[in-house]
Amino acid sequence: MSRFGLMWLSLAVVSFNQVAGVVAQETRSTIPAVSSLELVDAYHEYALARQNLVWYRQVILPQQRQTATDAIQQTTAEAQVLRRRLRDYQPFLAVGRHSPVRTAAENAHLNLLATEQSRRHWQDEETALMRFSGEVDKLYRYEVLRAALRVQAARAAILPE
């Protein structure tokens, strides 16, 4: 293994150990010594809701946006190539109705239409992501809040004040 690879691996191990220590400390500080099945379930639901929110924000939404952007770029490039091909076919289409080039030109035209429809679809998808990602994020935050309230209620039931 190269020196750079060993250095990166050691940094990754140190970072993992630090994160694991923080998570363990946070878990010890948030779960009381007195617990019940209901409280444990509430903490579990809360942890899952927080994880889902983070997963949506940091993984799912960026992947969806990148997929839409990549598809738009790809279909735009394909459309440019197909338009160029159609322009290149134009001089040969005047030869006659049964020119072999006509078939290729018609195929290029149909492919261009399909590519433009696909691009419009992906542009609509990208617009919808921008428009509604805040609403989806809000739904995830409501789930976290609901789980936090359940934890609070379970704590109150176990540890009366």
C-alpha positions in Angstrom: 0.0 0.0 0.0 1.3 3.5 -0.8 2.3 6.0 1.8 -0.7 8.1 0.9 -3.0 5.2 1.2 -1.7 4.3 4.7 -2.0 8.0 5.7 -5.6 8.2 4.4 -6.5 4.9 6.1 -5.1 6.0 9.5 -7.0 9.3 9.2 -10.2 7.4 8.4 -9.7 5.1 11.5 -9.1 8.1 13.7 -12.2 9.9 12.3 -14.3 6.8 12.7 -13.2 6.4 16.3 -13.9 10.0 17.1 -17.4 9.8 15.6 -18.1 6.5 17.4 -17.0 8.1 20.7 -19.2 11.1 20.2 -22.2 8.9 19.3 -21.6 6.6 22.3 -21.3 9.6 24.6 -24.5 11.2 23.1 -26.4 7.9 23.5 -25.3 7.6 27.2 -26.3 11.2 27.9 -29.7 11.0 26.2 -30.9 7.6 27.5 -31.7 7.8 31.2 -30.7 5.0 33.5 -34.3 4.3 34.3 -36.0 3.0 31.2 -39.0 1.1 29.9 -39.8 -0.6 26.7 -41.9 2.3 25.7 -39.1 4.8 26.3 -36.6 2.6 24.4 -39.1 2.3 21.5 -39.6 6.1 21.6 -35.8 6.7 21.4 -35.5 4.2 18.6 -38.3 5.9 16.6 -36.6 9.3 17.3 -33.2 8.0 16.1 -34.8 6.6 12.9 -36.7 9.8 12.2 -33.5 11.8 12.6 -31.6 9.4 10.4 -34.3 9.5 7.7 -34.1 13.3 7.7 -30.3 13.3 7.4 -30.5 10.6 4.7 -33.0 12.6 2.7 -31.0 15.8 2.9 -27.6 14.4 2.3 -28.1 11.4 0.1 -31.5 11.1 -1.6 -32.1 14.7 -2.6 -28.6 15.4 -4.0 -28.8 12.1 -5.9 -32.1 13.0 -7.4 -30.9 16.4 -8.4 -27.7 15.1 -9.9 -29.7 12.4 -11.8 -32.0 15.1 -13.3 -29.1 17.4 -14.1 -27.1 14.6 -15.8 -30.1 13.4 -17.8 -30.8 17.0 -19.0 -27.1 17.4 -20.1 -27.2 14.0 -21.8 -30.4 14.6 -23.7 -29.3 18.1 -24.7 -26.1 16.7 -26.2 -28.0 14.0 -28.0 -30.4 16.5 -29.4 -27.5 18.6 -30.7 -26.0 15.6 -32.4 -29.3 14.6 -34.0 -30.0 18.2 -35.3 -26.5 18.2 -36.9 -27.2 14.9 -38.5 -30.5 16.1 -39.9 -28.8 19.2 -41.3 -26.1 17.0 -42.9 -28.8 14.8 -44.5 -30.7 17.8 -46.1 -28.6 17.9 -49.4 -29.1 14.2 -50.0 -32.9 14.2 -49.4 -33.5 16.2 -52.7 -32.4 13.2 -54.8 -35.7 11.4 -54.7 -38.4 9.9 -52.6 -36.7 6.5 -52.2 -33.3 7.6 -51.2 -31.6 5.4 -48.6 -30.6 8.5 -46.8 -34.3 9.4 -46.3 -34.7 6.4 -43.9 -31.7 7.5 -41.9 -33.0 11.0 -41.8 -36.5 9.9 -40.6 -34.9 7.7 -37.9 -32.8 10.7 -36.8 -35.9 12.9 -36.7 -37.8 10.3 -34.6 -34.9 10.0 -32.3 -34.7 13.8 -32.0 -38.4 14.0 -31.0 -37.9 11.3 -28.4 -34.8 13.0 -27.0 -36.5 16.3 -26.8 -39.5 14.7 -24.9 -37.1 13.0 -22.5 -35.3 16.3 -21.9 -38.6 18.1 -21.2 -39.5 15.3 -18.8 -36.2 15.7 -16.9 -36.5 19.4 -16.8 -40.0 19.0 -15.3 -38.6 16.6 -12.8 -35.8 19.0 -11.8 -38.4 21.8 -11.4 -40.6 19.6 -9.2 -37.6 18.7 -7.1 -36.8 22.4 -6.5 -40.4 23.2 -5.9 -41.3 20.4 -3.5 -38.1 19.3 -1.8 -38.8 21.8 1.0 -42.2 20.2 1.6 -40.7 16.8 1.8 -38.0 18.1 4.2 -40.8 19.6 6.3 -42.5 16.2 6.5 -39.3 14.5 7.7 -38.9 17.3 10.3 -42.5 16.6 11.5 -41.6 13.0 11.9 -38.6 13.9 14.0 -40.8 16.3 16.1 -43.4 13.6 16.6 -40.8 11.1 17.7 -39.2 13.7 20.1 -42.6 14.3 21.6 -43.1 10.6 22.1 -39.8 10.4 23.9 -40.8 13.3 26.1 -44.1 11.7 26.9 -42.4 8.4 27.7 -39.8 10.1 29.9 -42.6 11.9 31.8 -44.4 8.7 32.4 -41.3 7.1 33.9 -39.8 10.0 35.7 -42.6 12.1 37.2 -41.5 15.5 38.3 
